[in-house]
Amino acid sequence: MKIGYFFPIAIIVAAVALLTLFIVGGYATPGG
């Protein structure tokens, strides 16, 4: 298990997921 290879990818995926949820939530909620 190459944790050094998986860890950065996990961080990027988590960051993208949080950004997506933040943007979608911002657009979905009335009043911004």
PLY file of the C-alpha trace (Angstrom):
ply
format ascii 1.0
element vertex 32
property float x
property float y
property float z
element edge 31
property int vertex1
property int vertex2
end_header
0.00 0.00 0.00
1.65 3.20 -1.16
0.20 5.65 1.37
2.46 8.36 -0.05
0.68 7.98 -3.38
-2.86 7.61 -2.05
-2.80 10.31 0.62
-2.34 13.34 -1.71
-5.07 11.99 -4.00
-7.42 11.57 -1.04
-6.75 15.18 0.01
-7.41 16.47 -3.51
-10.62 14.43 -3.83
-11.80 15.66 -0.42
-10.99 19.27 -1.31
-12.82 19.04 -4.65
-15.80 17.38 -2.97
-15.99 20.10 -0.31
-15.69 22.83 -2.94
-18.44 21.19 -5.00
-20.73 20.90 -1.98
-19.98 24.51 -1.03
-20.70 25.85 -4.54
-23.81 23.69 -5.06
-25.06 24.55 -1.57
-24.45 28.23 -2.24
-26.44 28.11 -5.46
-29.16 25.86 -4.07
-29.93 27.84 -0.92
-32.33 30.76 -1.42
-30.69 34.11 -0.78
-27.19 32.76 -1.42
0 1
1 2
2 3
3 4
4 5
5 6
6 7
7 8
8 9
9 10
10 11
11 12
12 13
13 14
14 15
15 16
16 17
17 18
18 19
19 20
20 21
21 22
22 23
23 24
24 25
25 26
26 27
27 28
28 29
29 30
30 31
